[in-house]
Amino acid sequence: MTYLKSVRNVFALFLCLFALAAQAQTAAPAKLPNVVILATGGTIAGTGATSTTTVGYTAATVGVDALIKAVPELQKVAHVSGEQVFQIASENMGNEQWLSLAKRVNALLAQPNVDGIVITHGTDTIEETAYFLNLVVKSRKPVVVVGAMRPSTAISADGPINLYNAVLTAGSLEAVGKGVLVVMNDQINAAREVTKTNTVTTDTFKSPELGMLGYVVGNQPHFYRASTRKHTVDTEFDISKLDTLPAVDIAYTYANVGPTAVNAFVAAGVKGLVHAGVGDGSLPTKVRPALSSARAKGVIVVRSSRVGQGIVARNGEANDDELDFVVSDTLNPQKARILLMLALTKTNNTKEIQRMFYTY
């Protein structure tokens, strides 16, 4: 009898504990992350004349509040707030906007009640803004840049699901310390490696050869790898007191190219020049003297390639040691320009700048 009474008491205690646990779970649901959406314009905020207008639409017409309101599911995965920092098409994004945006991102991430940032952006220069932020953001908290290939008014607009996935990722613990990310088309890519590969399709953003980092599936980001290059808090770049960036331009190479572009950039007073060469960054006979002259005048010259994939090998297609040039490693010309601008805020020493290109 005593034994049965003890069993009943234990069972009653178990039921009591189970009820208390259920009550506590009901009273205290899982804490949602705080994610701030910084809107800059672009196609994700664009509108077209009809629901079938997917080209020839007007970018940057929808404000951040409307973007958030269009995806009510966001409130189920994060406490979301929004700020309209710019309202432009991304072909108009420039150094001034980058510095302003980066400073705002750093200020927000320094707040303990902000867990992650999402930046809505036009796709034309999304990879450049993402890489710039990857080098200057000073936090391990997630920063996700997102856009769309179809305006908000189009049939099957990709903006809403892209924004939803971006907020999911920015609010996740899995994305902490991964650097700045670009999330579109259910895929997660690293800012350093991603590029736009198609003018109109929704699967345009890819990381050639090196591959994406993961997927967003089932309301959760899934990471399969991480970039090994240093980023965010591990970089040496500090833009907190910068109002401008050094002038750096890109000279594109093609068959029968001459020195006109290089000479014009040098005459305009650039501090750095990225040569988007053919193949492995080859230097055409007509261009080499102009680049050599530019270097003699103090301009830092970086050999890159228009190919878009692969390493530009030092002392491969040119004697970089003799010419005192820098090679871009795997960075495409537009990203090489960004790193060179930031490098020039620290040094004019080509050996140090080459180290940076192998580090970041």
C-alpha positions as CSV (number, residue, x, y, z in Angstrom):
1,M,0.0,0.0,0.0
2,T,2.8,2.4,0.9
3,Y,4.5,1.5,-2.4
4,L,1.4,2.3,-4.4
5,K,1.0,5.6,-2.6
6,S,4.6,6.5,-3.4
7,V,4.0,5.7,-7.0
8,R,0.9,7.9,-7.1
9,N,2.8,10.7,-5.4
10,V,5.6,10.6,-7.9
11,F,3.1,10.4,-10.8
12,A,1.3,13.4,-9.4
13,L,4.5,15.3,-9.1
14,F,5.4,14.5,-12.7
15,L,2.1,15.8,-13.9
16,C,2.5,19.0,-11.9
17,L,6.0,19.6,-13.3
18,F,4.7,18.9,-16.8
19,A,1.9,21.4,-16.4
20,L,4.2,24.0,-15.0
21,A,6.6,23.5,-17.9
22,A,3.8,23.9,-20.4
23,Q,2.5,27.0,-18.6
24,A,6.0,28.5,-18.7
25,Q,6.4,27.8,-22.4
26,T,3.0,29.4,-23.1
27,A,3.9,32.4,-20.9
28,A,7.4,32.9,-22.3
29,P,7.6,32.1,-26.0
30,A,10.9,32.0,-27.8
31,K,12.5,35.4,-27.9
32,L,12.5,36.9,-31.4
33,P,15.6,38.7,-32.7
34,N,15.6,42.4,-33.4
35,V,16.4,43.1,-37.0
36,V,16.7,46.6,-38.6
37,I,16.0,47.0,-42.3
38,L,17.9,49.8,-43.9
39,A,16.3,50.6,-47.3
40,T,18.3,52.2,-50.1
41,G,16.0,51.8,-53.1
42,G,16.5,49.5,-56.1
43,T,14.3,47.1,-58.0
44,I,13.0,45.6,-54.7
45,A,11.4,49.0,-54.2
46,G,10.4,49.4,-57.8
47,T,7.1,49.6,-59.6
48,G,6.1,48.9,-63.2
49,A,3.2,50.1,-65.4
50,T,1.6,46.7,-65.4
51,S,1.9,43.4,-63.5
52,T,3.8,42.0,-66.5
53,T,6.4,44.8,-66.6
54,T,9.7,43.3,-65.6
55,V,11.9,45.6,-67.7
56,G,11.5,49.3,-68.2
57,Y,10.1,49.7,-64.7
58,T,10.9,52.6,-62.2
59,A,13.3,51.6,-59.4
60,A,13.2,53.0,-55.9
61,T,9.6,54.2,-55.6
62,V,8.4,52.2,-52.6
63,G,9.4,53.2,-49.1
64,V,10.6,50.9,-46.4
65,D,7.4,50.9,-44.4
66,A,5.5,49.6,-47.5
67,L,8.1,47.0,-48.1
68,I,7.7,45.7,-44.5
69,K,4.0,45.9,-44.6
70,A,3.9,43.8,-47.8
71,V,5.5,40.9,-45.9
72,P,3.4,40.5,-42.7
73,E,5.2,37.1,-42.1
74,L,8.3,39.1,-41.0
75,Q,6.6,39.7,-37.7
76,K,6.6,36.0,-36.9
77,V,10.4,35.6,-37.2
78,A,11.8,38.9,-35.9
79,H,11.0,42.3,-34.3
80,V,11.5,44.4,-37.5
81,S,12.0,48.1,-37.8
82,G,12.9,50.1,-40.8
83,E,14.9,53.2,-41.9
84,Q,14.9,54.8,-45.3
85,V,18.6,55.7,-45.7
86,F,18.5,56.4,-49.5
87,Q,16.0,56.0,-52.3
88,I,18.1,55.5,-55.4
89,A,18.7,53.0,-58.2
90,S,21.9,51.2,-57.3
91,E,23.8,52.4,-60.5
92,N,23.9,55.7,-58.6
93,M,25.4,54.3,-55.5
94,G,28.7,56.0,-54.7
95,N,31.5,56.4,-52.2
96,E,29.6,59.0,-50.2
97,Q,26.6,56.7,-49.8
98,W,28.9,53.8,-48.8
99,L,30.5,55.7,-46.1
100,S,27.2,57.0,-44.7
101,L,25.6,53.5,-44.9
102,A,28.6,51.8,-43.2
103,K,28.6,54.3,-40.4
104,R,24.9,53.8,-39.8
105,V,25.3,50.0,-39.8
106,N,28.2,50.2,-37.3
107,A,26.2,52.6,-35.0
108,L,23.1,50.2,-35.0
109,L,25.1,47.1,-34.5
110,A,26.8,48.6,-31.5
111,Q,23.4,48.8,-29.8
112,P,22.7,45.7,-27.6
113,N,19.1,45.6,-28.7
114,V,20.0,45.1,-32.4
115,D,20.7,41.5,-33.4
116,G,21.1,41.9,-37.2
117,I,20.8,44.3,-40.2
118,V,19.2,43.8,-43.5
119,I,19.9,46.2,-46.3
120,T,17.6,46.4,-49.3
121,H,19.5,47.4,-52.4
122,G,19.4,47.5,-56.2
123,T,21.1,44.5,-57.8
124,D,23.4,46.4,-60.2
125,T,26.0,47.2,-57.6
126,I,24.8,45.0,-54.7
127,E,28.0,43.0,-54.8
128,E,30.1,46.2,-54.5
129,T,28.2,47.6,-51.5
130,A,28.3,44.2,-49.8
131,Y,32.0,43.8,-50.2
132,F,32.7,47.4,-49.0
133,L,30.6,46.6,-45.9
134,N,32.4,43.3,-45.5
135,L,35.7,45.3,-45.1
136,V,34.5,48.1,-42.8
137,V,31.7,46.8,-40.6
138,K,33.0,46.3,-37.0
139,S,30.7,43.6,-35.6
140,R,30.2,39.9,-35.9
141,K,26.4,40.4,-35.9
142,P,24.8,39.4,-39.2
143,V,24.6,41.9,-42.0
144,V,22.5,40.7,-45.0
145,V,22.2,42.7,-48.3
146,V,19.1,41.8,-50.4
147,G,17.5,42.9,-53.6
148,A,15.1,41.7,-56.3
149,M,15.2,41.1,-60.0
150,R,11.5,41.9,-60.5
151,P,9.7,45.1,-59.3
152,S,7.2,44.9,-56.5
153,T,4.3,45.1,-58.9
154,A,5.3,42.2,-61.1
155,I,3.6,38.8,-61.3
156,S,5.7,36.5,-59.1
157,A,7.8,39.4,-57.7
158,D,10.9,37.9,-55.9
159,G,11.3,40.8,-53.5
160,P,9.0,39.6,-50.7
161,I,10.4,36.1,-50.3
162,N,14.0,37.5,-50.7
163,L,13.3,40.0,-47.9
164,Y,11.7,37.3,-45.7
165,N,14.7,35.0,-46.2
166,A,17.1,37.9,-45.5
167,V,15.4,38.8,-42.2
168,L,15.5,35.1,-41.2
169,T,19.2,35.0,-41.9
170,A,20.0,38.3,-40.2
171,G,18.2,37.2,-37.1
172,S,19.9,33.8,-36.9
173,L,22.7,32.6,-34.7
174,E,24.1,30.6,-37.6
175,A,24.9,33.8,-39.5
176,V,27.0,35.3,-36.7
177,G,30.6,35.8,-37.7
178,K,30.1,34.8,-41.3
179,G,30.8,38.3,-42.7
180,V,28.4,40.3,-44.9
181,L,26.1,38.1,-46.9
182,V,23.9,38.4,-50.0
183,V,20.7,36.4,-49.7
184,M,18.6,36.0,-52.9
185,N,16.8,33.2,-54.7
186,D,16.9,31.0,-51.5
187,Q,20.7,31.1,-51.6
188,I,23.3,32.6,-49.3
189,N,26.5,34.0,-50.8
190,A,29.6,35.7,-49.3
191,A,30.0,39.3,-50.1
192,R,33.6,38.8,-51.3
193,E,32.7,36.1,-53.8
194,V,29.3,36.8,-55.2
195,T,28.6,38.6,-58.5
196,K,25.7,39.3,-60.8
197,T,25.9,36.9,-63.7
198,N,22.7,37.5,-65.7
199,T,21.0,40.8,-66.6
200,V,17.4,39.7,-65.9
201,T,16.9,36.2,-64.3
202,T,16.2,35.7,-60.6
203,D,19.1,33.3,-60.2
204,T,21.6,35.9,-61.3
205,F,23.7,36.0,-58.1
206,K,26.4,33.3,-58.0
207,S,29.8,32.8,-56.6
208,P,31.7,31.3,-59.6
209,E,34.0,28.4,-58.8
210,L,34.1,28.9,-55.0
211,G,30.3,28.4,-54.6
212,M,27.6,29.7,-52.3
213,L,27.7,29.3,-48.6
214,G,24.3,27.7,-48.2
215,Y,20.5,27.8,-48.6
216,V,17.5,29.3,-46.8
217,V,15.1,26.4,-46.7
218,G,12.3,25.6,-44.3
219,N,12.4,28.9,-42.5
220,Q,16.0,28.4,-41.6
221,P,19.5,29.3,-43.1
222,H,21.7,26.2,-43.7
223,F,25.4,26.9,-44.0
224,Y,27.8,24.4,-45.6
225,R,30.9,26.5,-45.7
226,A,32.4,29.8,-44.8
227,S,34.8,32.3,-46.5
228,T,38.3,31.9,-45.2
229,R,39.3,35.5,-46.0
230,K,39.3,38.0,-43.1
231,H,36.4,40.4,-42.8
232,T,34.4,42.8,-40.6
233,V,36.0,42.9,-37.1
234,D,39.2,41.3,-38.4
235,T,40.1,43.9,-40.9
236,E,42.4,46.9,-40.5
237,F,40.1,49.4,-42.1
238,D,38.4,52.2,-40.1
239,I,36.0,54.5,-41.8
240,S,34.6,56.2,-38.7
241,K,36.5,59.4,-39.4
242,L,36.5,59.3,-43.2
243,D,34.4,61.6,-45.3
244,T,35.9,60.7,-48.6
245,L,37.8,57.8,-50.2
246,P,40.8,58.0,-52.5
247,A,40.0,58.3,-56.2
248,V,40.4,54.9,-57.9
249,D,39.1,54.0,-61.4
250,I,39.0,50.9,-63.7
251,A,40.6,50.8,-67.2
252,Y,39.0,48.0,-69.3
253,T,41.1,46.1,-71.8
254,Y,39.9,44.7,-75.2
255,A,41.4,43.9,-78.6
256,N,43.1,46.9,-80.1
257,V,42.9,48.9,-76.9
258,G,45.1,52.0,-76.6
259,P,46.4,54.1,-73.7
260,T,43.6,56.7,-73.9
261,A,41.6,55.6,-70.8
262,V,44.7,55.1,-68.6
263,N,46.2,58.5,-69.6
264,A,42.8,60.2,-69.0
265,F,42.4,58.7,-65.5
266,V,46.0,59.7,-64.6
267,A,45.4,63.2,-65.9
268,A,42.3,63.4,-63.8
269,G,44.4,62.7,-60.6
270,V,43.5,59.2,-59.6
271,K,45.4,57.7,-56.7
272,G,44.9,54.2,-57.9
273,L,44.0,52.3,-61.1
274,V,42.7,48.8,-61.6
275,H,43.6,47.4,-65.0
276,A,40.8,44.9,-66.1
277,G,43.0,42.9,-68.4
278,V,42.2,40.1,-70.7
279,G,43.0,36.5,-69.7
280,D,45.3,36.4,-66.7
281,G,45.4,40.2,-66.5
282,S,47.6,40.5,-69.6
283,L,49.1,43.9,-70.5
284,P,48.7,44.9,-74.2
285,T,51.8,46.4,-75.8
286,K,50.0,49.7,-76.3
287,V,48.9,50.0,-72.7
288,R,51.9,48.8,-70.8
289,P,53.9,52.0,-71.1
290,A,51.0,54.1,-70.0
291,L,50.5,51.9,-66.9
292,S,54.3,52.0,-66.2
293,S,54.2,55.8,-66.5
294,A,51.2,56.0,-64.2
295,R,53.1,54.0,-61.5
296,A,56.1,56.3,-61.9
297,K,53.8,59.2,-61.1
298,G,52.8,57.6,-57.9
299,V,49.6,55.9,-59.0
300,I,49.1,52.4,-57.5
301,V,48.3,49.9,-60.3
302,V,46.4,46.7,-59.7
303,R,46.3,44.0,-62.4
304,S,42.9,42.3,-62.5
305,S,41.0,40.4,-65.1
306,R,37.8,40.9,-67.0
307,V,37.3,37.1,-67.1
308,G,35.5,37.1,-63.7
309,Q,36.9,33.8,-62.4
310,G,40.3,32.6,-61.3
311,I,43.5,33.9,-59.8
312,V,45.5,36.7,-61.4
313,A,49.0,35.3,-60.8
314,R,51.7,37.6,-59.6
315,N,54.6,37.8,-62.1
316,G,52.5,35.7,-64.5
317,E,51.5,37.7,-67.5
318,A,53.7,40.6,-66.4
319,N,56.8,41.2,-64.2
320,D,54.9,42.7,-61.3
321,D,58.0,42.9,-59.1
322,E,59.8,45.0,-61.7
323,L,56.8,47.1,-62.6
324,D,55.9,47.6,-58.9
325,F,52.3,46.5,-59.6
326,V,49.8,44.7,-57.4
327,V,47.7,41.7,-58.5
328,S,44.1,41.3,-57.5
329,D,44.2,37.6,-56.6
330,T,40.6,36.4,-57.2
331,L,38.8,39.8,-56.9
332,N,37.0,41.0,-60.0
333,P,37.8,44.5,-61.1
334,Q,34.9,46.2,-59.3
335,K,35.8,44.6,-56.0
336,A,39.6,45.2,-56.5
337,R,38.7,48.9,-56.8
338,I,37.0,48.8,-53.4
339,L,39.9,47.1,-51.7
340,L,42.4,49.5,-53.3
341,M,40.4,52.5,-52.2
342,L,40.5,51.3,-48.6
343,A,44.1,50.2,-48.8
344,L,45.1,53.7,-49.9
345,T,43.6,55.1,-46.7
346,K,46.3,53.2,-44.9
347,T,49.4,53.1,-47.1
348,N,51.0,53.7,-50.5
349,N,53.4,50.8,-50.1
350,T,52.7,48.3,-52.9
351,K,54.1,45.4,-50.8
352,E,51.6,46.2,-48.0
353,I,48.8,46.6,-50.5
354,Q,49.6,43.2,-52.1
355,R,49.5,41.7,-48.6
356,M,46.0,43.2,-48.2
357,F,44.9,41.6,-51.5
358,Y,46.0,38.2,-50.3
359,T,44.3,38.8,-46.9
360,Y,40.9,40.1,-47.8
